[in-house]
Amino acid sequence: MLKKALENVLTVKESDELISAFDQIGDIIILRIPDSLSSKKKIIGETLLNEVKIARSVFYQASAVEGDFRTRDLEILAGEDNTETEYKEFGCKFIVDVENAFFSPRLSTERERIANLIQDGETVTNMFAGIGMFSIMAAKKKKCTVYSLDINPVASKLCEKNIELNKLVGKVISINGDASEIIKDQLMNKSDRTLMLLPERSDEFLESAINTTKNGGIIHYYSHIHADKKFDAGKLSEEHYLQVTPVKSEILDSKIVRAVGPRYYQTVVDVRISK
Ligand SMILES: C[S@@+](CC[C@H](N)C(=O)[O-])C[C@H]1O[C@@H](n2cnc3c(N)ncnc32)[C@H](O)[C@@H]1O
């Protein structure tokens, strides 16, 4: 679709060079343009703004997702320079800020899987909740209470807005700060289920995840794993979890969430802990 819109602007060779993976979030388009096409990025942006009916802004992704807040730098190419937009997923509405708080439309299948696993009556700790997407989808679908923690003040503020937007005040509770500190101060042995979606640093936070989870509760442990063969990734992440965990754990499931590079995967292991 992107290449079609640009057929009058780029040669076939240039068009092939353009990374076709781009994100459309609400009325915002985010492009990753290879260095070879950098001199044409303005015209690419303007063409897309004209050709894609619902687009209000086209941004160029000028950095990887990085730092403690897992955010990226964006540069406006065409349209309005406003990084906030509304995004809908499985009947929930979210105000997202595509530059100042983590957001990925590519986790929607995993968000739905988790919401389906939650049982009515559960208390859930979402340790790295961002703008509250997992938390809100879960509380919309099931009668549960979700503590939605994040260290980025912009993410926590948006989470509060999203809780109101989805009429979930009191069911989802947004708390800003470091997840380990919040757990130590307020959430020890509170949750039936704990989500730890900061795959790069899961091992560092595993003890806190165990602290907030009740005896017999479930932890969804996300990690990044290298695997030569795709079908080994789940098994390898189970083995890794069992090596690092200090508590008795029953593996319930494991799977690839998404590919994050060549032979490199984001995985999740679901475990029931005994302590
Ligand atoms: C990969 S994002 C996950 C966001 C969310 N689960 C989602 O699907 O949209 C990781 C989040 O962890 C937050 N974070 C990083 N370090 C943290 C910490 N020590 N305590 C709490 N949140 C933290 C970041 O600000 C970021 O929003």
The ligand as a MOL file (V3000), in Angstrom:
LIG
                    3D

  0  0  0     0  0            999 V3000
M  V30 BEGIN CTAB
M  V30 COUNTS 27 29 0 0 0
M  V30 BEGIN ATOM
M  V30 1 C 8.0860 -2.4090 26.5370 0
M  V30 2 S 7.2050 -1.1500 27.3930 0 CHG=1
M  V30 3 C 5.7190 -2.0370 27.7730 0
M  V30 4 C 4.5020 -1.1870 27.7580 0
M  V30 5 C 3.1480 -1.8860 27.8430 0
M  V30 6 N 3.1670 -3.1470 28.5310 0
M  V30 7 C 2.4700 -1.9660 26.4920 0
M  V30 8 O 2.2410 -3.0680 26.0010 0
M  V30 9 O 2.1490 -0.9430 25.9040 0 CHG=-1
M  V30 10 C 8.0670 -1.0730 28.9120 0
M  V30 11 C 7.5920 0.0060 29.8660 0
M  V30 12 O 8.3120 -0.1680 31.1020 0
M  V30 13 C 8.5250 1.1020 31.6790 0
M  V30 14 N 9.6090 0.9580 32.6780 0
M  V30 15 C 10.9480 0.8810 32.4820 0
M  V30 16 N 11.5990 0.7100 33.6470 0
M  V30 17 C 10.6440 0.6540 34.6220 0
M  V30 18 C 10.6800 0.4760 36.0270 0
M  V30 19 N 11.8370 0.3380 36.6730 0
M  V30 20 N 9.5160 0.4530 36.7070 0
M  V30 21 C 8.3200 0.6230 36.0530 0
M  V30 22 N 8.2350 0.8090 34.7180 0
M  V30 23 C 9.3640 0.8140 34.0110 0
M  V30 24 C 8.8190 2.0180 30.5070 0
M  V30 25 O 8.5580 3.3610 30.8080 0
M  V30 26 C 7.8680 1.4390 29.4220 0
M  V30 27 O 6.6510 2.1480 29.3770 0
M  V30 END ATOM
M  V30 BEGIN BOND
M  V30 1 1 1 2
M  V30 2 1 2 3
M  V30 3 1 2 10
M  V30 4 1 3 4
M  V30 5 1 4 5
M  V30 6 1 5 6
M  V30 7 1 5 7
M  V30 8 2 7 8
M  V30 9 1 7 9
M  V30 10 1 10 11
M  V30 11 1 11 12
M  V30 12 1 11 26
M  V30 13 1 12 13
M  V30 14 1 13 14
M  V30 15 1 13 24
M  V30 16 1 14 15
M  V30 17 1 14 23
M  V30 18 2 15 16
M  V30 19 1 16 17
M  V30 20 1 17 18
M  V30 21 2 17 23
M  V30 22 1 18 19
M  V30 23 2 18 20
M  V30 24 1 20 21
M  V30 25 2 21 22
M  V30 26 1 22 23
M  V30 27 1 24 25
M  V30 28 1 24 26
M  V30 29 1 26 27
M  V30 END BOND
M  V30 END CTAB
M  END
